[in-house]
Amino acid sequence: MSEAELIFTALAELSTRQVAETQQATGLKENEGAAVVGGRIAKQARRQLEDQTGRSVVTGENYLAPTAQRKAVGGKKEPG
């Protein structure tokens, strides 16, 4: 992840936590709503930065292509 991707991910997490605390969210449904709001806040901020700079925040910098089979812990292959 780029520095900007990390910052916007942190913004989404912080926003979600603060919204959940403000709403005193308990349970999956209430916290899911807070997560949607937190993600929307970070999305709007990301888009605003991209509009101002003309560059995308999201990169393929650390993209790893899927492998045919993944190895499990201990060197054993998982069924793929």
N, CA and C atoms as an extended XYZ file, in Angstrom:
240
Properties=species:S:1:pos:R:3:atomname:S:1:resname:S:1:resid:I:1 pbc="F F F"
N         0.840       -1.192        0.000 N   MET     1
C         0.000        0.000        0.000 CA  MET     1
C         0.876        1.243        0.000 C   MET     1
N         0.387        2.237       -0.684 N   SER     2
C         1.099        3.509       -0.682 CA  SER     2
C         0.815        4.236        0.637 C   SER     2
N         1.563        5.293        0.879 N   GLU     3
C         1.358        6.090        2.083 CA  GLU     3
C        -0.068        6.640        2.125 C   GLU     3
N        -0.549        7.132        0.991 N   ALA     4
C        -1.905        7.685        0.933 CA  ALA     4
C        -2.952        6.609        1.210 C   ALA     4
N        -2.770        5.407        0.660 N   GLU     5
C        -3.726        4.319        0.916 CA  GLU     5
C        -3.789        3.996        2.403 C   GLU     5
N        -2.636        3.969        3.055 N   LEU     6
C        -2.602        3.691        4.490 CA  LEU     6
C        -3.319        4.777        5.285 C   LEU     6
N        -3.105        6.026        4.883 N   ILE     7
C        -3.733        7.133        5.590 CA  ILE     7
C        -5.248        7.092        5.440 C   ILE     7
N        -5.737        6.820        4.246 N   PHE     8
C        -7.189        6.782        4.049 CA  PHE     8
C        -7.812        5.557        4.712 C   PHE     8
N        -7.081        4.457        4.790 N   THR     9
C        -7.565        3.289        5.526 CA  THR     9
C        -7.671        3.619        7.014 C   THR     9
N        -6.659        4.307        7.535 N   ALA    10
C        -6.693        4.718        8.940 CA  ALA    10
C        -7.845        5.694        9.193 C   ALA    10
N        -8.104        6.606        8.241 N   LEU    11
C        -9.217        7.540        8.370 CA  LEU    11
C       -10.546        6.790        8.432 C   LEU    11
N       -10.713        5.786        7.587 N   ALA    12
C       -11.947        4.993        7.587 CA  ALA    12
C       -12.125        4.281        8.927 C   ALA    12
N       -11.049        3.719        9.453 N   GLU    13
C       -11.136        3.004       10.733 CA  GLU    13
C       -11.434        3.957       11.884 C   GLU    13
N       -10.758        5.101       11.913 N   LEU    14
C       -10.990        6.080       12.965 CA  LEU    14
C       -12.410        6.623       12.896 C   LEU    14
N       -12.865        6.965       11.700 N   SER    15
C       -14.217        7.491       11.520 CA  SER    15
C       -15.257        6.474       11.974 C   SER    15
N       -15.055        5.222       11.589 N   THR    16
C       -15.985        4.160       11.974 CA  THR    16
C       -16.055        4.022       13.489 C   THR    16
N       -14.897        4.000       14.130 N   ARG    17
C       -14.862        3.849       15.586 CA  ARG    17
C       -15.562        5.018       16.272 C   ARG    17
N       -15.281        6.237       15.814 N   GLN    18
C       -15.879        7.400       16.456 CA  GLN    18
C       -17.390        7.468       16.228 C   GLN    18
N       -17.845        7.101       15.048 N   VAL    19
C       -19.283        7.065       14.776 CA  VAL    19
C       -19.951        6.013       15.662 C   VAL    19
N       -19.336        4.842       15.771 N   ALA    20
C       -19.896        3.773       16.607 CA  ALA    20
C       -19.967        4.206       18.069 C   ALA    20
N       -18.920        4.887       18.545 N   GLU    21
C       -18.920        5.362       19.930 CA  GLU    21
C       -19.995        6.418       20.147 C   GLU    21
N       -20.139        7.338       19.191 N   THR    22
C       -21.133        8.412       19.302 CA  THR    22
C       -22.543        7.847       19.310 C   THR    22
N       -22.775        6.842       18.462 N   GLN    23
C       -24.100        6.219       18.377 CA  GLN    23
C       -24.301        5.148       19.444 C   GLN    23
N       -23.268        4.890       20.233 N   GLN    24
C       -23.277        3.819       21.232 CA  GLN    24
C       -23.747        2.515       20.597 C   GLN    24
N       -23.135        2.198       19.467 N   ALA    25
C       -23.504        1.011       18.700 CA  ALA    25
C       -23.142       -0.265       19.455 C   ALA    25
N       -24.083       -1.193       19.460 N   THR    26
C       -23.829       -2.517       20.012 CA  THR    26
C       -24.391       -3.522       19.021 C   THR    26
N       -23.730       -4.620       18.877 N   GLY    27
C       -24.208       -5.648       17.962 CA  GLY    27
C       -23.768       -5.405       16.531 C   GLY    27
N       -23.933       -6.432       15.741 N   LEU    28
C       -23.459       -6.423       14.364 CA  LEU    28
C       -24.163       -5.381       13.508 C   LEU    28
N       -25.487       -5.308       13.574 N   LYS    29
C       -26.243       -4.399       12.706 CA  LYS    29
C       -25.864       -2.935       12.944 C   LYS    29
N       -25.804       -2.533       14.204 N   GLU    30
C       -25.474       -1.144       14.509 CA  GLU    30
C       -24.036       -0.810       14.107 C   GLU    30
N       -23.123       -1.725       14.357 N   ASN    31
C       -21.730       -1.492       13.985 CA  ASN    31
C       -21.545       -1.531       12.471 C   ASN    31
N       -22.364       -2.299       11.784 N   GLU    32
C       -22.306       -2.323       10.325 CA  GLU    32
C       -22.692       -0.955        9.767 C   GLU    32
N       -23.690       -0.341       10.351 N   GLY    33
C       -24.103        0.999        9.934 CA  GLY    33
C       -23.003        2.018       10.165 C   GLY    33
N       -22.320        1.926       11.293 N   ALA    34
C       -21.207        2.826       11.591 CA  ALA    34
C       -20.068        2.612       10.599 C   ALA    34
N       -19.844        1.378       10.195 N   ALA    35
C       -18.783        1.069        9.225 CA  ALA    35
C       -19.091        1.675        7.863 C   ALA    35
N       -20.347        1.641        7.468 N   VAL    36
C       -20.743        2.242        6.191 CA  VAL    36
C       -20.493        3.749        6.227 C   VAL    36
N       -20.868        4.390        7.324 N   VAL    37
C       -20.675        5.836        7.461 CA  VAL    37
C       -19.183        6.162        7.471 C   VAL    37
N       -18.387        5.412        8.237 N   GLY    38
C       -16.945        5.646        8.298 CA  GLY    38
C       -16.275        5.467        6.955 C   GLY    38
N       -16.684        4.447        6.225 N   GLY    39
C       -16.132        4.211        4.890 CA  GLY    39
C       -16.504        5.316        3.922 C   GLY    39
N       -17.719        5.821        4.057 N   ARG    40
C       -18.187        6.909        3.185 CA  ARG    40
C       -17.377        8.185        3.433 C   ARG    40
N       -17.042        8.451        4.691 N   ILE    41
C       -16.242        9.627        5.034 CA  ILE    41
C       -14.880        9.542        4.359 C   ILE    41
N       -14.214        8.390        4.471 N   ALA    42
C       -12.897        8.210        3.854 CA  ALA    42
C       -12.989        8.254        2.331 C   ALA    42
N       -14.051        7.706        1.776 N   LYS    43
C       -14.240        7.708        0.319 CA  LYS    43
C       -14.358        9.131       -0.204 C   LYS    43
N       -15.138        9.958        0.491 N   GLN    44
C       -15.301       11.348        0.069 CA  GLN    44
C       -13.977       12.101        0.148 C   GLN    44
N       -13.216       11.867        1.205 N   ALA    45
C       -11.918       12.532        1.350 CA  ALA    45
C       -10.955       12.082        0.256 C   ALA    45
N       -10.946       10.776       -0.039 N   ARG    46
C       -10.062       10.248       -1.094 CA  ARG    46
C       -10.418       10.854       -2.439 C   ARG    46
N       -11.694       10.879       -2.755 N   ARG    47
C       -12.119       11.435       -4.047 CA  ARG    47
C       -11.786       12.919       -4.163 C   ARG    47
N       -11.921       13.634       -3.061 N   GLN    48
C       -11.598       15.057       -3.092 CA  GLN    48
C       -10.108       15.261       -3.363 C   GLN    48
N        -9.258       14.473       -2.730 N   LEU    49
C        -7.818       14.567       -2.984 CA  LEU    49
C        -7.505       14.205       -4.433 C   LEU    49
N        -8.118       13.144       -4.929 N   GLU    50
C        -7.877       12.737       -6.316 CA  GLU    50
C        -8.326       13.816       -7.297 C   GLU    50
N        -9.442       14.471       -7.012 N   ASP    51
C        -9.917       15.552       -7.879 CA  ASP    51
C        -8.943       16.726       -7.884 C   ASP    51
N        -8.392       17.039       -6.725 N   GLN    52
C        -7.475       18.174       -6.614 CA  GLN    52
C        -6.116       17.898       -7.240 C   GLN    52
N        -5.633       16.663       -7.128 N   THR    53
C        -4.291       16.339       -7.626 CA  THR    53
C        -4.299       15.740       -9.021 C   THR    53
N        -5.440       15.185       -9.424 N   GLY    54
C        -5.509       14.525      -10.722 CA  GLY    54
C        -4.831       13.163      -10.737 C   GLY    54
N        -4.486       12.656       -9.559 N   ARG    55
C        -3.834       11.341       -9.454 CA  ARG    55
C        -4.671       10.420       -8.578 C   ARG    55
N        -4.617        9.140       -8.910 N   SER    56
C        -5.334        8.136       -8.135 CA  SER    56
C        -4.572        7.804       -6.855 C   SER    56
N        -5.300        7.654       -5.772 N   VAL    57
C        -4.702        7.255       -4.502 CA  VAL    57
C        -4.422        5.755       -4.508 C   VAL    57
N        -5.308        4.983       -5.101 N   VAL    58
C        -5.197        3.530       -5.113 CA  VAL    58
C        -4.140        3.101       -6.132 C   VAL    58
N        -3.246        2.226       -5.700 N   THR    59
C        -2.183        1.737       -6.581 CA  THR    59
C        -2.209        0.216       -6.621 C   THR    59
N        -1.550       -0.348       -7.598 N   GLY    60
C        -1.368       -1.791       -7.665 CA  GLY    60
C         0.015       -2.165       -7.183 C   GLY    60
N         0.618       -1.276       -6.425 N   GLU    61
C         1.995       -1.394       -5.973 CA  GLU    61
C         2.323       -2.735       -5.313 C   GLU    61
N         1.460       -3.199       -4.450 N   ASN    62
C         1.726       -4.432       -3.711 CA  ASN    62
C         0.813       -5.575       -4.131 C   ASN    62
N         0.280       -5.508       -5.330 N   TYR    63
C        -0.629       -6.540       -5.802 CA  TYR    63
C         0.114       -7.854       -5.985 C   TYR    63
N        -0.431       -8.918       -5.440 N   LEU    64
C         0.120      -10.256       -5.625 CA  LEU    64
C        -0.907      -11.074       -6.386 C   LEU    64
N        -0.490      -11.619       -7.514 N   ALA    65
C        -1.389      -12.455       -8.298 CA  ALA    65
C        -1.723      -13.718       -7.510 C   ALA    65
N        -2.932      -14.253       -7.671 N   PRO    66
C        -3.288      -15.482       -6.960 CA  PRO    66
C        -2.389      -16.641       -7.396 C   PRO    66
N        -2.071      -17.491       -6.452 N   THR    67
C        -1.256      -18.662       -6.758 CA  THR    67
C        -2.165      -19.856       -6.999 C   THR    67
N        -1.638      -20.875       -7.680 N   ALA    68
C        -2.423      -22.073       -7.979 CA  ALA    68
C        -2.833      -22.776       -6.687 C   ALA    68
N        -1.881      -22.971       -5.787 N   GLN    69
C        -2.180      -23.588       -4.495 CA  GLN    69
C        -1.429      -22.823       -3.416 C   GLN    69
N        -2.085      -22.630       -2.310 N   ARG    70
C        -1.453      -21.944       -1.190 CA  ARG    70
C        -0.923      -22.970       -0.203 C   ARG    70
N         0.183      -22.630        0.412 N   LYS    71
C         0.742      -23.522        1.419 CA  LYS    71
C         0.197      -23.158        2.789 C   LYS    71
N        -0.190      -24.171        3.538 N   ALA    72
C        -0.687      -23.964        4.893 CA  ALA    72
C         0.500      -23.885        5.836 C   ALA    72
N         0.234      -23.516        7.059 N   VAL    73
C         1.277      -23.469        8.076 CA  VAL    73
C         1.861      -24.867        8.236 C   VAL    73
N         3.162      -24.945        8.326 N   GLY    74
C         3.817      -26.233        8.480 CA  GLY    74
C         4.236      -26.850        7.142 C   GLY    74
N         4.053      -26.125        6.047 N   GLY    75
C         4.522      -26.589        4.753 CA  GLY    75
C         3.563      -27.501        4.008 C   GLY    75
N         2.421      -27.837        4.606 N   LYS    76
C         1.447      -28.693        3.917 CA  LYS    76
C         0.627      -27.845        2.959 C   LYS    76
N         0.274      -28.412        1.834 N   LYS    77
C        -0.528      -27.688        0.857 CA  LYS    77
C        -1.996      -27.789        1.212 C   LYS    77
N        -2.681      -26.634        1.062 N   GLU    78
C        -4.127      -26.623        1.268 CA  GLU    78
C        -4.797      -27.010       -0.034 C   GLU    78
N        -5.969      -27.630        0.047 N   PRO    79
C        -6.697      -27.924       -1.196 CA  PRO    79
C        -7.071      -26.604       -1.860 C   PRO    79
N        -6.862      -26.511       -3.171 N   GLY    80
C        -7.065      -25.244       -3.845 CA  GLY    80
C        -8.172      -25.279       -4.757 C   GLY    80
